[in-house]
Amino acid sequence: MKLYLVQHGQALTKDVDPGRPLHPQGEEEVRRVAEFLGQTGMTVDRVVHSGKMRAHQTADILANALLINGEAEAIEGINPQDPVQDFSKKVSHLKHDTMVVGHLPFMARMVSYLVTGHEQPAIVAYKPGSIVCLQPDEELKWQIHWMVRPDTLKIHETSIS
């Protein structure tokens, strides 16, 4: 079972749109990440999000490219300041590959908590649109399997053209 913890794509600022939908650049970056992962053959069984517009939009883009069946769904407990301990209990019962789309600082704290047992310090450097893949080892301890960030894909595309 793999757990994918995703920070939503770059959003518009509150002064531009109080609903904070994805910025066109953020939407493009998430599409690029989704396309890249789709080309690897990656799929997920479930995609969930916080319900906030920018997370919902990010989840829909990723679900269209990677979700085996169904559609992305909103869940509670993954907003920016929610406690990670509560959600980590739910994660320990997951049986299928699940993608969770949310916000900082929650996502960074969740990665740190699952891997080290402590929320701080942050052990990954999220940027909008980043995905961290976690997988339990034989002893059911979480490990970072890989991470992809939109800015990494830009470097990769530039270096191969």
HUFEN-V537692 format. One record per pair of residues at least 12 apart in sequence whose C-alpha atoms are under 8 Angstrom apart, sorted by sequence separation. I is the first residue (numbers start at 1). GAP is how many residues later the second one is. D is the distance in whole Angstrom. If there is no record, write none. Layout:
BEGIN
i=I gap=GAP d=D
i=I gap=GAP d=D
END
This chain:
BEGIN
i=10 gap=12 d=6
i=11 gap=12 d=5
i=47 gap=12 d=7
i=60 gap=12 d=6
i=111 gap=12 d=7
i=112 gap=12 d=8
i=132 gap=12 d=7
i=133 gap=12 d=5
i=134 gap=12 d=7
i=9 gap=13 d=6
i=10 gap=13 d=6
i=59 gap=13 d=6
i=109 gap=13 d=6
i=111 gap=13 d=8
i=132 gap=13 d=8
i=133 gap=13 d=5
i=9 gap=14 d=8
i=108 gap=14 d=6
i=132 gap=14 d=6
i=133 gap=14 d=6
i=10 gap=15 d=7
i=11 gap=15 d=6
i=108 gap=15 d=7
i=132 gap=15 d=4
i=10 gap=16 d=4
i=47 gap=16 d=6
i=56 gap=16 d=8
i=108 gap=16 d=7
i=131 gap=16 d=6
i=132 gap=16 d=7
i=9 gap=17 d=5
i=10 gap=17 d=7
i=108 gap=17 d=8
i=130 gap=17 d=7
i=131 gap=17 d=5
i=9 gap=18 d=6
i=56 gap=18 d=8
i=108 gap=18 d=7
i=130 gap=18 d=6
i=131 gap=18 d=7
i=130 gap=19 d=4
i=9 gap=20 d=7
i=47 gap=20 d=7
i=129 gap=20 d=6
i=130 gap=20 d=6
i=9 gap=21 d=6
i=46 gap=21 d=6
i=111 gap=21 d=8
i=128 gap=21 d=8
i=129 gap=21 d=6
i=44 gap=22 d=6
i=45 gap=22 d=6
i=46 gap=22 d=8
i=51 gap=22 d=8
i=80 gap=22 d=7
i=84 gap=22 d=7
i=88 gap=22 d=7
i=127 gap=22 d=7
i=128 gap=22 d=8
i=43 gap=23 d=5
i=44 gap=23 d=5
i=45 gap=23 d=6
i=49 gap=23 d=7
i=51 gap=23 d=5
i=79 gap=23 d=7
i=80 gap=23 d=5
i=83 gap=23 d=8
i=126 gap=23 d=7
i=127 gap=23 d=8
i=42 gap=24 d=7
i=43 gap=24 d=6
i=44 gap=24 d=6
i=45 gap=24 d=7
i=46 gap=24 d=8
i=47 gap=24 d=7
i=48 gap=24 d=5
i=49 gap=24 d=6
i=50 gap=24 d=6
i=51 gap=24 d=7
i=78 gap=24 d=6
i=79 gap=24 d=6
i=80 gap=24 d=5
i=81 gap=24 d=7
i=82 gap=24 d=7
i=43 gap=25 d=6
i=46 gap=25 d=8
i=47 gap=25 d=5
i=48 gap=25 d=5
i=49 gap=25 d=5
i=50 gap=25 d=6
i=78 gap=25 d=8
i=80 gap=25 d=6
i=81 gap=25 d=6
i=84 gap=25 d=7
i=46 gap=26 d=7
i=47 gap=26 d=7
i=48 gap=26 d=6
i=49 gap=26 d=6
i=50 gap=26 d=6
i=80 gap=26 d=5
i=84 gap=26 d=6
i=88 gap=26 d=7
i=115 gap=26 d=7
i=34 gap=27 d=7
i=38 gap=27 d=6
i=48 gap=27 d=6
i=50 gap=27 d=8
i=79 gap=27 d=7
i=80 gap=27 d=8
i=114 gap=27 d=8
i=115 gap=27 d=5
i=30 gap=28 d=7
i=34 gap=28 d=5
i=38 gap=28 d=6
i=50 gap=28 d=6
i=78 gap=28 d=7
i=85 gap=28 d=8
i=114 gap=28 d=6
i=115 gap=28 d=6
i=37 gap=29 d=8
i=49 gap=29 d=8
i=50 gap=29 d=6
i=84 gap=29 d=7
i=115 gap=29 d=7
i=31 gap=30 d=6
i=35 gap=30 d=7
i=22 gap=31 d=8
i=27 gap=31 d=7
i=30 gap=31 d=7
i=31 gap=31 d=7
i=34 gap=31 d=6
i=21 gap=32 d=5
i=22 gap=32 d=5
i=30 gap=32 d=7
i=34 gap=32 d=7
i=20 gap=33 d=7
i=21 gap=33 d=5
i=19 gap=34 d=7
i=20 gap=34 d=6
i=22 gap=35 d=7
i=84 gap=35 d=8
i=21 gap=36 d=7
i=22 gap=36 d=8
i=59 gap=42 d=6
i=11 gap=43 d=6
i=58 gap=43 d=7
i=9 gap=45 d=7
i=56 gap=45 d=8
i=8 gap=46 d=6
i=9 gap=46 d=8
i=55 gap=46 d=6
i=8 gap=47 d=5
i=55 gap=47 d=6
i=7 gap=48 d=8
i=55 gap=48 d=8
i=9 gap=49 d=6
i=8 gap=50 d=6
i=46 gap=50 d=8
i=48 gap=50 d=8
i=8 gap=51 d=8
i=45 gap=51 d=6
i=46 gap=51 d=7
i=47 gap=51 d=6
i=48 gap=51 d=6
i=49 gap=51 d=6
i=50 gap=51 d=7
i=44 gap=52 d=8
i=45 gap=52 d=5
i=46 gap=52 d=5
i=47 gap=52 d=5
i=48 gap=52 d=5
i=49 gap=52 d=5
i=50 gap=52 d=6
i=44 gap=53 d=5
i=45 gap=53 d=6
i=46 gap=53 d=6
i=47 gap=53 d=6
i=48 gap=53 d=6
i=49 gap=53 d=6
i=44 gap=54 d=6
i=47 gap=54 d=8
i=44 gap=55 d=7
i=58 gap=71 d=8
i=1 gap=93 d=8
i=4 gap=93 d=8
i=6 gap=93 d=7
i=8 gap=93 d=6
i=1 gap=94 d=6
i=2 gap=94 d=7
i=3 gap=94 d=6
i=4 gap=94 d=6
i=5 gap=94 d=6
i=6 gap=94 d=6
i=7 gap=94 d=6
i=8 gap=94 d=6
i=1 gap=95 d=5
i=2 gap=95 d=5
i=3 gap=95 d=5
i=4 gap=95 d=4
i=5 gap=95 d=5
i=6 gap=95 d=5
i=7 gap=95 d=5
i=8 gap=95 d=6
i=1 gap=96 d=5
i=2 gap=96 d=7
i=3 gap=96 d=6
i=4 gap=96 d=6
i=5 gap=96 d=6
i=6 gap=96 d=6
i=7 gap=96 d=5
i=33 gap=96 d=8
i=3 gap=97 d=8
i=5 gap=97 d=8
i=6 gap=97 d=8
i=7 gap=97 d=7
i=30 gap=99 d=6
i=7 gap=100 d=7
i=29 gap=100 d=7
i=6 gap=101 d=7
i=5 gap=102 d=6
i=26 gap=102 d=7
i=26 gap=103 d=7
i=5 gap=106 d=8
i=33 gap=115 d=8
i=33 gap=116 d=8
i=33 gap=117 d=6
i=10 gap=118 d=5
i=32 gap=118 d=7
i=7 gap=119 d=7
i=9 gap=119 d=5
i=10 gap=119 d=7
i=7 gap=120 d=7
i=8 gap=120 d=6
i=9 gap=120 d=4
i=30 gap=120 d=7
i=33 gap=120 d=8
i=7 gap=121 d=6
i=8 gap=121 d=5
i=9 gap=121 d=8
i=29 gap=121 d=6
i=7 gap=122 d=5
i=8 gap=122 d=8
i=6 gap=123 d=7
i=7 gap=123 d=6
i=6 gap=124 d=6
i=7 gap=124 d=7
i=6 gap=125 d=4
i=5 gap=126 d=6
i=6 gap=126 d=6
i=4 gap=127 d=6
i=5 gap=127 d=5
i=4 gap=128 d=6
i=5 gap=128 d=7
i=4 gap=129 d=4
i=5 gap=129 d=8
i=3 gap=130 d=6
i=4 gap=130 d=6
i=2 gap=131 d=7
i=3 gap=131 d=5
i=2 gap=132 d=6
i=3 gap=132 d=6
i=2 gap=133 d=5
i=1 gap=134 d=6
i=2 gap=134 d=8
i=1 gap=135 d=7
END
